[in-house]
């Protein structure tokens, strides 16, 4: 091609830039597919499961346990985030995986909420709820459930319903046998983390340092956060829906979600709950960094490692989108914009790169929709729905 006098030659696109553009377009396509699957299929099913959970929580006879159960269910974003893993699956196993995910996360939320209550009764109930997490994941081992007389507690029917729902859903997944053992180990780590995080910092440090972890890869509090995250259980439940699952894939999922991804998840949760943790006297993971600057630098690197960890997984781009969505959920929270938290949130977001942009747009639309749908003062129907439902007559589940 001849050029006119004085005309600059066309700029050539470098192969590396072209590859980055292609990867960005591919990620955008994966995001669109997962987003459509989630909002059109998964989210309505998850909303139905949450309504069922709320109806079960309202039937708890004891007012304290009923209040805690309803408060735990108000953390919808945790439950909806768990359900998002079902979007990774094809149609056939998706519903059962979603039921197991939602049931497990509801027990996790309830145990966590009970552990934050000051009364000895609630602390005892928290231990029982943590045990229920293990029972819920024992789909094939089939351990005997406690007899009614052995567990005559006010929240037994509520917990038993979630345990049975999770177990039955898990048992229907084709590769459940490969994930039960690592899922039970992960749930045991969650129990240990929540038990130690509510006591003096030296106890959680001693426990975290005793955990097996590759030297130099994580601080002890990052290792503790990885243990306390429920994401590894979520990833394993979703993986159980794949009929071709193998042990190598299970190991890679545990390494990624039980490593940098889980650590980042817990630390971001600690970031937005920092003032709440201080109020109830719970150890704040974010507070163990030597300074805010050190926290921003370390968590930025942790976010980059979390995104890198997704590359070793099957359907790597789908997992990258899920991790980016988790990061966006936390960094777009109003608490993340507070002066002490904002530099850390910015460092984490910067490590995600362009993957976060379309996710941010979806969350912005969701928050706008939530504000529009918020009940207005004087709306009698909305006011009636927010009033605690009276305790009905005992059901067959109560008599069991």
N, C-alpha and C positions, 0 to 999 in steps of 0.2 A: 504494500500500500504506500503510495506517495504522499508526503506531507507537504502542505503549503509552507512557503517561506515564513519563518518566525513561529510556526505552530509547534507546541510541545509534543513530544512523543507520548503515546498513551501509557499510563502507569500500569505496571504489571502487579497483579495480586500475588503476594507470596504464598507458597503452598501452606505454610504454617497458619497464616491468617485465614486462608480458605478452609483449612481443616477446623479452625476454631468456629468459623461461621457455620460450617456444616454441623458441628456438634451442638451449637446453640439452637439451630433450627430443629435438630432431632430431639433435643431435650424439650423444646417447646411443644413438639408434636406429642411426646410422651405425656407431658403435663396436661395437655388438652384432653387426651384420651382418659387419663386417670381422673381428671376433674369431672368430666362428663359422667364417667362410671360412678364416681363417688356421689355427686349431687343428684343424679337421676335415679340411682339404684340403691347405693349403700346408705346414704343419709336418711332417706325415708324409712328404711328398715331399722336403722339405729334409733331414729326418733320413736318408732313404735316400741322397740325394746326398752327405751328409757321411760316411756309412759307405763309400761308393764312393771318396771322396777319401782316407779313412784307409787303405783297402786299397791304393790306388795309392802313398801316401806310404811305407807299410811296405816296398814293393818297391824303394825307392831304395837303391842298393848302398852308397853312402858313409855311414858312421854319423853324421857331423856334419850333412850335408844331411838325412838321414832324421830326426834329432832335431829340427832346426829346422822341418821340414815338419810333423811331428806336433805340435810346440808351437804352430805357427801355427793348426793346425786345432782346438786346444784352446780357442781364442777363438771358441767356438760362437755367442756372442751377436752378434758382428759378422756372421757368415754367416747366422744366422737373421734378423737385422735386414734384411739385403739381400733375403732371400727374401720378407720381408713386403710388399715392393712388388708382388709377384705377386698379392697379395690384391686389388689395385685392378682386376684384369683379369677379364673374363668367362672362361668355361670353355675356349673354343677355343684362345686363345693362351697360357693361363696356364702350362702345363707347360714350353713352350719358353722363356718369359720367366724362369721360375724356374731352369731349368738354366743359362741365360746369367748370371743374377744370382749364383748360387752359384759358378759357375766363375770369374767375374771376381773376386769377393770373395776366393776362396781364393788366387788369384794375388797379389792385393793384400796379404793377410795374410802370405803367404810372403815377398814382397819386403820388407815392413816388418820381419819377423823377421830376415831375413838382414842387413838394413842395421844392425841393432842388435848384430850379432856383431862382435867386435874383429878377427878374422882377415882378412887381405888376400884370401884365397880366397873368404870369404863376401861381402865387399864387391863382388868381381867378380861373384859369383853374383847379388847383389842387382840389379846393373845389368842382368844378363841377364833376371831375373824382371820388372823394370820394362819391358823391351822386349817381353816376352811379353804384358804387359797390352795394349800397343798392337796386337800381332798378334791377340790374342783379339777385339778390337773391329772388326777389319778384315774384316767379313763379306762385303762386296761388292767392296772394292778388291782382294781376293784376292792380297796380296803373297806371293811365294814363301817357303815356310818354309825355314829353313837346312838344308843337306844334312847327313847324319850326320857326315861328316868335319869339317865346319865348326863343329860344336857337339857335340863328343864329350865331354860333361860328365856327371857322375853323376846330375844331376837332369833331364836332357833328356827322358827318357820321361815323367816326372811332369808337367813343364811342357807338353810337347807334347799330352798327353792333355787337359789343362784348356783349352789354346788351341783345339784342334779342337772340343771339346764346346761352348765358348762360341760359336765362329764358326758352327757348324752350327745351333745353337739360334737365334741372332740372324737367320740367313738365312731362317728360317721365319716371322719376324714380319712382318706386312703393311706396316708403315711404317718399316722399318729404314733405308731410304735417307735419310730425313730426319734421323736421329739420329747416323749414323756420324761425320760431321765434328765436331759439337760434343762427342760422346763422346770422340773421339780427342784433341781439344784439352784436355778435362777430365783425361784420363788422363795427358797430357803434363805438365799442371800438378801432378798428384799426384807424378809422378816428380821434378819439379824441387823440390817442397816437401820430399820425403823426403831428397833429396840434400843440400839446404841445411840442414835441421834437425839434421843430425848433425855440423855443423861449428860454428865460432865464431859467436856471435850476430851480429856485424857482417855476416857473409856473408848470413845469412837476412834481416836488415833491409834490406840493399842490394837483394837480389833482390825482396823484398816491395814495397819502395817503387817499383820499376820496373814493377810490374804495373798495368795499366789499371784504375782504380777511381774511382768518383764521389767528388770531393773532400769531405771532412768526413763521409762516411757510415760509415767504418770506420777504426780505427787500422791501422797497417801489419801488426801481428801478427794482427789479426782478418782482414785481407785474406789473409795467408799461410794462416791456418787454413781459410778458404773454399776456397783452391786445393788444400789437402791432403785435403779430405773426399772420400770416394767416393760421397756421396749424390747428387751431380748425375748421375753415370754410372748409378746405380740408377734414378733417376727417368726418365732418357732411355730406358733399356732397357725399363722398364715402358710408357712412352709409345709405344714402337715396336709394341706389341701392339694399338694402336687403329687400325683401318683408316681412320678419318677424321682422323688427325693432320694438323696444318698447321704451317707455319713459325712463325706467331705464337705458337702454343702452345709450341713448342720454345723460342723466345726467352724466354717467361715462365718456363718450367721452369728454364732456365739461370740467369736472373736471381734466382730464389728460392732454388734449391738450391746454386747457385754463389755466392750472396751470403750473407744473414744466416743461413739455415738451415745451410749448410755451415760457416760460421764458428762458429756455436754448437756444432755437432757436434764440431769439432776442439778447441774450447776446453774442452768438458765432458770429452772424452777426456784432454786435458792435465791437467785438474783431478784426475781419479782416478789418473792415472799419474805424478803429480808426483814422488813419492819414487823411482819406478823410473827416470824420466828423469834425475834427479840422480845415481843410482847409475851409469848408463852414460854420463854426460856429454853427454846430448842436450838441446838447447834446449827449455825448457818455456814454452809460449805464455802460460800463466797467470802466469808470473813476470815478464812484461814490464809488467804493470799497476803503477802507482806504489805501491799499497798494497792490502791485502785489502778495505778498504772501497771503494776505487775499482773493484776487480775485481767486487765484488758489485753495485755500482750499474750498471756498464757491461754486465755480463752479464745483469742483469735487463732492461735496455733492449733488449739484443740478442735475448733470448728473446721479448720482446713484438713486436719487429720480425719475428722468424722466424714467429710465429703469424700476424701481419698479412699476411706475404708469401703465405701459403697462400690468402688470399681472392682473389688474382688468377688462381688456377689453375682449370682445369676440375675438377669433383668436389672443390671446395675443402674441404668438410667431411671427406672421406676423407683428404686430405693433412694437414689439421689434426690428425686423430687419429693419423696416422703420426708427425708431429713431436712431438706430446704423448707418444707411446709412446717415442720416442727420448730425450726429456728425462727421462721417468720411469725408463727403464733406467739412465741414468747417475746421477741424483740419489738413486736407491734403493740404489746400490752402497755397501757398507760403507765404502769410502774417502771417500765423500762425506759421511759422518757424523763424520769426524775434525774436531777443533776448527778447524784452518786452512781446511778446505773447507766446513764446514757453513753458514756465513753466505752463501757464494756459491750453494750448492745451494738454500738457502731462497729467495733472491732470484729465482733462475731459475724455481723451482716456482711462486712467487707470480704471476709474469707469465703463466703458462699458464692459471691460473684453474681452474674446475670441470671442464674437460676431462680433467685429470690424474687425478681421483678414481677413475673406473672402471678406468683403465689401471693405477694403483697396486695395485688389488685383484687384478688378473690376475697382475701380477708377484709379489705376495706369495704367491699360491697356487702359482705356478711354483717359487719358491724353497722353499716348504714341500714340494712334491712331490719336488724334487731332494734335499732332506735325507732324506726318507723312503726314496728309492730308492738312497741312497748305500750302497755295499758295506760290510758290517760286517766287522770284524776276524775272521779265521778262515774267511771264506767262500771256499772253495778255488776255486770256479768264477770268482768275481769276481777273485781274485788271479791266476788263469791268464790272464784276459782283459786284465789291465793289464800283463802281462809283454810286452815287445816281441817281436813275431812274428819268427821266424827268416827270413832272406832266402831266398826260393824261387829255383828255377832261372829263368834269363832267359826272358822271354816274347817274343812276337812284337813287342810294342811296344819292348822293349829292343833288339831286333835291327834295328829300323827305322833 
